[in-house]
């Protein structure tokens, strides 16, 4: 499969869509449509889970009342299977807490699901302030 020539535009649009859905409690459940039932992985602060059900269980277990992702940079790279690798740097603001620097790396695949033309294969998330000495 060839490299996707629109990787940058697609990666940026995908990231903005993902965060818009995540940051809105009314649409957060729709994130399930972006993951593959069995073949998607999430690493959240070192905890690993596989498949849509486990990933959504983790997302739904988070205890914040309000959340905002403040994106400062998005780096996108094409992958040889037609997918896109995206690295997102920014800040995460929850409730009345001060913003924390965060990093998210996503890889999407051109696997089609009934609700999406691409699927998130890997999703790695870290709050950077918890990993510095």
Sine and cosine of phi, psi and omega as CSV:
sin_phi,cos_phi,sin_psi,cos_psi,sin_omega,cos_omega
0.00,0.00,0.60,-0.80,-0.06,-1.00
-0.99,0.10,0.33,-0.94,0.09,-1.00
-0.91,0.41,0.61,-0.79,0.01,-1.00
-0.99,0.17,0.89,-0.46,-0.04,-1.00
-0.93,0.37,-0.28,0.96,-0.01,-1.00
-0.98,-0.20,0.41,0.91,-0.11,-0.99
-0.83,0.56,-0.64,0.77,-0.05,-1.00
-0.92,0.40,-0.76,0.65,0.00,-1.00
-0.89,0.46,-0.71,0.71,-0.01,-1.00
-0.91,0.42,-0.71,0.71,0.01,-1.00
-0.87,0.49,-0.69,0.72,0.02,-1.00
-0.92,0.39,-0.68,0.73,0.02,-1.00
-0.90,0.43,-0.68,0.74,0.01,-1.00
-0.87,0.49,-0.71,0.71,-0.01,-1.00
-0.89,0.46,-0.72,0.69,0.00,-1.00
-0.89,0.45,-0.65,0.76,0.03,-1.00
-0.90,0.43,-0.71,0.70,-0.01,-1.00
-0.84,0.54,-0.77,0.64,-0.04,-1.00
-0.93,0.36,-0.57,0.82,0.06,-1.00
-0.88,0.47,-0.66,0.75,0.03,-1.00
-0.94,0.35,-0.69,0.72,-0.05,-1.00
-0.91,0.43,-0.67,0.74,-0.10,-0.99
-0.97,0.26,-0.20,0.98,-0.01,-1.00
-0.95,-0.31,0.92,-0.39,-0.04,-1.00
-0.84,0.54,-0.51,0.86,-0.03,-1.00
-0.95,0.31,-0.41,0.91,-0.04,-1.00
-0.92,-0.40,-0.04,1.00,-0.07,-1.00
-0.84,0.55,-0.61,0.79,0.00,-1.00
-0.89,0.46,-0.40,0.92,0.01,-1.00
-0.95,0.32,-0.20,0.98,0.07,-1.00
-0.86,0.51,-0.45,0.89,0.01,-1.00
-0.82,0.57,-0.51,0.86,-0.01,-1.00
-0.92,0.39,-0.33,0.95,-0.06,-1.00
-1.00,0.00,-0.16,0.99,-0.03,-1.00
-0.95,-0.31,0.49,-0.87,0.07,-1.00
-0.99,0.10,0.66,-0.75,-0.08,-1.00
-0.76,0.65,-0.67,0.74,-0.07,-1.00
-0.86,-0.52,-0.42,0.91,-0.20,-0.98
-0.97,-0.24,0.14,0.99,0.08,-1.00
-0.99,-0.12,0.54,-0.84,-0.01,-1.00
-0.80,-0.60,0.58,-0.81,0.11,-0.99
-0.80,-0.61,0.76,-0.65,0.17,-0.99
-0.90,-0.43,0.92,-0.40,-0.07,-1.00
-0.87,-0.49,0.96,-0.26,-0.01,-1.00
0.79,0.61,0.64,0.77,0.05,-1.00
1.00,-0.01,-0.25,0.97,0.08,-1.00
-1.00,0.10,0.72,-0.69,-0.05,-1.00
-0.91,-0.40,0.67,-0.75,0.08,-1.00
-0.62,-0.78,0.43,-0.90,-0.06,-1.00
-0.78,-0.63,0.67,-0.74,0.07,-1.00
1.00,-0.01,0.47,-0.88,-0.07,-1.00
-0.82,0.57,-0.73,0.68,-0.08,-1.00
-0.86,0.51,-0.73,0.68,-0.03,-1.00
-0.93,0.36,-0.62,0.79,0.02,-1.00
-0.90,0.44,-0.73,0.68,-0.01,-1.00
-0.93,0.37,-0.54,0.84,0.08,-1.00
-0.86,0.51,-0.69,0.73,0.02,-1.00
-0.91,0.42,-0.75,0.66,-0.01,-1.00
-0.86,0.51,-0.68,0.73,-0.03,-1.00
-0.96,0.30,-0.26,0.96,0.01,-1.00
-1.00,0.08,-0.17,0.99,-0.02,-1.00
-0.91,0.40,0.65,-0.76,-0.22,-0.97
-0.99,-0.13,0.05,1.00,-0.02,-1.00
-0.93,0.38,0.43,-0.90,0.11,-0.99
-1.00,-0.10,-0.57,0.82,0.05,-1.00
-0.69,-0.72,0.49,-0.87,-0.03,-1.00
-0.54,-0.84,0.57,-0.82,0.09,-1.00
-0.60,-0.80,0.79,-0.62,0.11,-0.99
-0.99,-0.12,0.82,-0.57,0.01,-1.00
-0.95,-0.32,0.97,-0.25,-0.08,-1.00
-1.00,0.08,0.80,-0.61,0.06,-1.00
-0.96,-0.28,-0.45,0.89,0.08,-1.00
-0.41,-0.91,0.55,-0.83,0.07,-1.00
-0.77,-0.63,0.85,-0.52,0.05,-1.00
-0.92,-0.38,0.83,-0.55,-0.04,-1.00
-0.88,-0.48,0.61,-0.79,0.02,-1.00
-0.67,-0.74,0.67,-0.74,0.05,-1.00
-0.97,0.25,0.47,-0.88,0.07,-1.00
-0.88,-0.47,0.42,-0.91,-0.13,-0.99
-0.94,0.35,-0.24,0.97,0.06,-1.00
-1.00,0.01,0.10,0.99,-0.03,-1.00
1.00,-0.07,-0.11,0.99,0.01,-1.00
-0.99,0.15,-0.06,-1.00,-0.05,-1.00
-0.69,-0.73,0.70,-0.71,0.10,-1.00
-0.98,-0.20,0.78,-0.63,-0.06,-1.00
-0.79,-0.61,0.77,-0.64,0.11,-0.99
-0.91,-0.41,0.79,-0.61,-0.06,-1.00
-0.86,-0.51,0.82,-0.57,0.10,-0.99
-0.93,-0.36,0.57,-0.82,0.01,-1.00
0.08,-1.00,-0.45,-0.89,0.01,-1.00
-0.77,-0.64,0.50,-0.87,0.03,-1.00
-0.88,-0.47,0.83,-0.56,0.00,-1.00
-0.89,-0.45,0.86,-0.51,0.06,-1.00
-0.84,-0.54,0.68,-0.74,0.05,-1.00
0.74,0.67,-0.76,-0.65,0.00,-1.00
-0.99,-0.14,0.21,0.98,0.00,-1.00
-0.96,0.26,0.45,-0.89,0.09,-1.00
-0.93,0.38,0.43,-0.90,0.04,-1.00
-0.88,0.47,0.60,-0.80,0.06,-1.00
-0.89,-0.46,0.68,-0.73,0.07,-1.00
-0.89,0.46,0.65,-0.76,-0.03,-1.00
-0.65,-0.76,0.33,-0.94,0.02,-1.00
-0.66,-0.75,0.71,-0.70,0.04,-1.00
-0.72,-0.69,0.72,-0.69,0.09,-1.00
-0.85,-0.52,0.80,-0.59,-0.02,-1.00
-0.86,-0.51,0.58,-0.81,0.22,-0.98
-0.81,-0.59,0.77,-0.64,0.02,-1.00
-0.94,-0.35,0.43,-0.90,0.00,-1.00
-0.83,-0.55,0.47,-0.88,0.04,-1.00
-0.97,0.23,0.19,0.98,0.08,-1.00
-0.85,0.52,0.76,-0.65,0.03,-1.00
-1.00,0.04,0.67,-0.74,0.16,-0.99
-0.91,-0.42,0.25,-0.97,-0.01,-1.00
-0.83,0.55,-0.44,0.90,-0.09,-1.00
-0.92,-0.38,0.02,1.00,-0.08,-1.00
-0.47,-0.88,0.52,-0.85,0.03,-1.00
-1.00,0.09,-0.19,0.98,0.10,-0.99
-0.63,-0.78,0.33,-0.94,-0.05,-1.00
-0.79,-0.62,0.62,-0.78,0.08,-1.00
-0.98,0.22,0.85,-0.53,0.01,-1.00
-1.00,0.04,-0.77,0.64,-0.05,-1.00
-0.76,-0.65,0.64,-0.77,-0.04,-1.00
-0.64,-0.77,0.94,-0.34,-0.02,-1.00
-0.89,-0.45,0.78,-0.63,-0.06,-1.00
-0.74,-0.68,0.71,-0.71,0.08,-1.00
-0.64,-0.77,0.63,-0.78,0.23,-0.97
-1.00,-0.01,0.90,-0.44,-0.17,-0.99
-0.91,0.42,-0.57,0.82,-0.05,-1.00
-0.91,0.42,-0.33,0.94,0.02,-1.00
-1.00,0.04,-0.05,1.00,-0.04,-1.00
-0.84,-0.54,0.35,0.94,0.06,-1.00
-0.91,-0.42,0.46,-0.89,-0.01,-1.00
-0.93,-0.36,0.00,0.00,0.00,0.00
